[in-house]
Amino acid sequence: MNFISTGAMKLAQIRENSNFFRSELQKMGFEVLGDNDSPVMPIMLYNPAKIPAFSRECLRQKVSMEVPCLI
């Protein structure tokens, strides 16, 4: 297997995983923004009190996330 097909396979797996994760979040009632097939998913949490718990759970599950700080 060459590097090009290995890279293409990895990208396809990232796309598949991202779409699965997005659909599962939507099933749980989260508002997920952004484009399908993208691993970058803005998730709207309208209750500020839930953000720390959501962040901790993502860390526990080894899911990378960034919490923007609005001033």
N, CA and C atoms as a LAMMPS dump frame, in Angstrom:
ITEM: TIMESTEP
0
ITEM: NUMBER OF ATOMS
213
ITEM: BOX BOUNDS ff ff ff
-5.0000000000000000e+02 5.0000000000000000e+02
-5.0000000000000000e+02 5.0000000000000000e+02
-5.0000000000000000e+02 5.0000000000000000e+02
ITEM: ATOMS id mol type element x y z
1 1 1 N 0.844 -1.172 0
2 1 2 C 0 0 0
3 1 3 C 0.895 1.243 0
4 2 1 N 0.575 2.19 -0.811
5 2 2 C 1.409 3.4 -0.867
6 2 3 C 0.872 4.488 0.056
7 3 1 N 1.655 5.55 0.194
8 3 2 C 1.292 6.622 1.119
9 3 3 C 0.012 7.34 0.713
10 4 1 N -0.231 7.47 -0.574
11 4 2 C -1.425 8.183 -1.04
12 4 3 C -2.684 7.418 -0.651
13 5 1 N -2.704 6.118 -0.892
14 5 2 C -3.906 5.366 -0.543
15 5 3 C -4.068 5.256 0.97
16 6 1 N -2.963 5.197 1.715
17 6 2 C -3.042 5.172 3.172
18 6 3 C -3.632 6.484 3.674
19 7 1 N -3.177 7.611 3.135
20 7 2 C -3.715 8.914 3.516
21 7 3 C -5.183 9.038 3.176
22 8 1 N -5.567 8.558 2.009
23 8 2 C -6.97 8.622 1.592
24 8 3 C -7.841 7.769 2.511
25 9 1 N -7.318 6.623 2.916
26 9 2 C -8.073 5.751 3.822
27 9 3 C -8.245 6.408 5.193
28 10 1 N -7.205 7.079 5.667
29 10 2 C -7.305 7.768 6.961
30 10 3 C -8.312 8.908 6.898
31 11 1 N -8.29 9.667 5.818
32 11 2 C -9.249 10.764 5.651
33 11 3 C -10.681 10.244 5.57
34 12 1 N -10.87 9.13 4.876
35 12 2 C -12.2 8.533 4.778
36 12 3 C -12.682 8.079 6.155
37 13 1 N -11.782 7.531 6.975
38 13 2 C -12.154 7.088 8.322
39 13 3 C -12.5 8.277 9.214
40 14 1 N -11.739 9.362 9.096
41 14 2 C -12.05 10.576 9.862
42 14 3 C -13.425 11.102 9.473
43 15 1 N -13.716 11.118 8.183
44 15 2 C -15.022 11.596 7.702
45 15 3 C -16.143 10.704 8.248
46 16 1 N -15.945 9.397 8.197
47 16 2 C -16.962 8.459 8.692
48 16 3 C -17.178 8.639 10.203
49 17 1 N -16.09 8.726 10.952
50 17 2 C -16.197 8.916 12.402
51 17 3 C -16.875 10.242 12.74
52 18 1 N -16.522 11.301 12.01
53 18 2 C -17.114 12.622 12.257
54 18 3 C -18.612 12.607 11.999
55 19 1 N -19.016 11.984 10.914
56 19 2 C -20.446 11.927 10.593
57 19 3 C -21.213 11.108 11.63
58 20 1 N -20.616 10.015 12.112
59 20 2 C -21.252 9.214 13.151
60 20 3 C -21.394 10.038 14.428
61 21 1 N -20.317 10.707 14.853
62 21 2 C -20.336 11.506 16.064
63 21 3 C -21.371 12.619 15.96
64 22 1 N -21.411 13.293 14.814
65 22 2 C -22.381 14.376 14.589
66 22 3 C -23.81 13.84 14.708
67 23 1 N -24.091 12.713 14.076
68 23 2 C -25.461 12.171 14.109
69 23 3 C -25.853 11.739 15.52
70 24 1 N -24.911 11.193 16.279
71 24 2 C -25.212 10.787 17.651
72 24 3 C -25.47 12.005 18.543
73 25 1 N -24.692 13.064 18.368
74 25 2 C -24.936 14.295 19.125
75 25 3 C -26.307 14.867 18.796
76 26 1 N -26.672 14.856 17.52
77 26 2 C -27.976 15.378 17.116
78 26 3 C -29.108 14.521 17.681
79 27 1 N -28.921 13.202 17.73
80 27 2 C -29.935 12.319 18.322
81 27 3 C -30.146 12.643 19.799
82 28 1 N -29.073 13.095 20.472
83 28 2 C -29.167 13.447 21.895
84 28 3 C -29.732 14.851 22.097
85 29 1 N -30.018 15.553 20.996
86 29 2 C -30.655 16.858 21.092
87 29 3 C -29.723 18.052 21.015
88 30 1 N -28.439 17.821 20.733
89 30 2 C -27.51 18.934 20.604
90 30 3 C -27.677 19.621 19.256
91 31 1 N -27.495 20.933 19.257
92 31 2 C -27.471 21.685 18.004
93 31 3 C -26.026 21.713 17.522
94 32 1 N -25.772 20.992 16.431
95 32 2 C -24.42 20.879 15.885
96 32 3 C -24.367 21.677 14.594
97 33 1 N -23.448 22.644 14.548
98 33 2 C -23.298 23.489 13.366
99 33 3 C -22.156 22.963 12.5
100 34 1 N -21.892 23.634 11.411
101 34 2 C -20.783 23.258 10.542
102 34 3 C -21.221 22.329 9.419
103 35 1 N -20.257 21.994 8.586
104 35 2 C -20.521 21.172 7.402
105 35 3 C -20.44 19.684 7.73
106 36 1 N -21.312 18.908 7.083
107 36 2 C -21.177 17.457 7.156
108 36 3 C -19.815 17.083 6.586
109 37 1 N -19.287 15.965 7.004
110 37 2 C -17.975 15.442 6.586
111 37 3 C -16.808 16.214 7.191
112 38 1 N -17.066 17.22 8.005
113 38 2 C -15.988 17.973 8.626
114 38 3 C -15.784 17.497 10.06
115 39 1 N -14.544 17.301 10.473
116 39 2 C -14.297 16.919 11.86
117 39 3 C -14.428 18.098 12.827
118 40 1 N -14.595 19.308 12.308
119 40 2 C -14.782 20.492 13.149
120 40 3 C -16.283 20.706 13.315
121 41 1 N -16.761 20.617 14.575
122 41 2 C -18.193 20.697 14.839
123 41 3 C -18.493 21.687 15.942
124 42 1 N -18.907 22.898 15.604
125 42 2 C -19.372 23.795 16.654
126 42 3 C -20.662 23.235 17.26
127 43 1 N -20.683 23.121 18.583
128 43 2 C -21.857 22.605 19.295
129 43 3 C -22.366 23.722 20.189
130 44 1 N -23.639 24.021 20.052
131 44 2 C -24.23 25.108 20.809
132 44 3 C -24.761 24.588 22.15
133 45 1 N -24.196 25.103 23.234
134 45 2 C -24.686 24.816 24.581
135 45 3 C -25.231 26.132 25.124
136 46 1 N -26.534 26.241 25.197
137 46 2 C -27.149 27.514 25.559
138 46 3 C -27.215 27.741 27.066
139 47 1 N -26.948 26.7 27.84
140 47 2 C -26.959 26.83 29.291
141 47 3 C -25.51 26.862 29.784
142 48 1 N -25.006 28.025 30.169
143 48 2 C -23.607 28.14 30.587
144 48 3 C -23.225 27.193 31.726
145 49 1 N -24.176 26.834 32.564
146 49 2 C -23.881 25.933 33.678
147 49 3 C -23.51 24.528 33.201
148 50 1 N -23.922 24.155 31.987
149 50 2 C -23.627 22.816 31.47
150 50 3 C -22.26 22.713 30.794
151 51 1 N -21.643 23.843 30.485
152 51 2 C -20.382 23.833 29.737
153 51 3 C -19.266 23.119 30.492
154 52 1 N -19.037 23.388 31.789
155 52 2 C -17.949 22.674 32.476
156 52 3 C -18.142 21.153 32.51
157 53 1 N -19.365 20.696 32.757
158 53 2 C -19.623 19.257 32.791
159 53 3 C -19.421 18.634 31.409
160 54 1 N -19.873 19.331 30.376
161 54 2 C -19.691 18.835 29.014
162 54 3 C -18.205 18.755 28.674
163 55 1 N -17.459 19.77 29.064
164 55 2 C -16.02 19.798 28.816
165 55 3 C -15.313 18.643 29.529
166 56 1 N -15.676 18.407 30.8
167 56 2 C -15.062 17.304 31.556
168 56 3 C -15.372 15.959 30.927
169 57 1 N -16.611 15.774 30.481
170 57 2 C -16.989 14.497 29.868
171 57 3 C -16.241 14.286 28.549
172 58 1 N -16.08 15.341 27.764
173 58 2 C -15.301 15.227 26.521
174 58 3 C -13.861 14.834 26.838
175 59 1 N -13.283 15.442 27.849
176 59 2 C -11.92 15.101 28.244
177 59 3 C -11.845 13.645 28.693
178 60 1 N -12.813 13.204 29.479
179 60 2 C -12.843 11.819 29.952
180 60 3 C -12.932 10.828 28.784
181 61 1 N -13.675 11.218 27.749
182 61 2 C -13.858 10.364 26.574
183 61 3 C -12.752 10.556 25.534
184 62 1 N -11.782 11.4 25.846
185 62 2 C -10.665 11.708 24.939
186 62 3 C -11.132 12.366 23.637
187 63 1 N -12.099 13.273 23.772
188 63 2 C -12.597 14.05 22.643
189 63 3 C -12.055 15.461 22.802
190 64 1 N -11.344 15.92 21.794
191 64 2 C -10.763 17.256 21.836
192 64 3 C -11.848 18.306 21.67
193 65 1 N -11.757 19.355 22.482
194 65 2 C -12.72 20.438 22.342
195 65 3 C -12.084 21.744 22.767
196 66 1 N -12.663 22.807 22.293
197 66 2 C -12.215 24.159 22.618
198 66 3 C -13.426 24.922 23.118
199 67 1 N -13.322 25.517 24.274
200 67 2 C -14.425 26.313 24.816
201 67 3 C -14.061 27.786 24.621
202 68 1 N -14.804 28.486 23.759
203 68 2 C -14.508 29.904 23.573
204 68 3 C -14.919 30.704 24.797
205 69 1 N -14.169 31.697 25.084
206 69 2 C -14.47 32.576 26.2
207 69 3 C -15.036 33.875 25.642
208 70 1 N -16.276 34.142 25.966
209 70 2 C -16.93 35.352 25.485
210 70 3 C -16.893 36.406 26.59
211 71 1 N -16.358 37.545 26.27
212 71 2 C -16.248 38.629 27.257
213 71 3 C -17.164 39.764 26.861
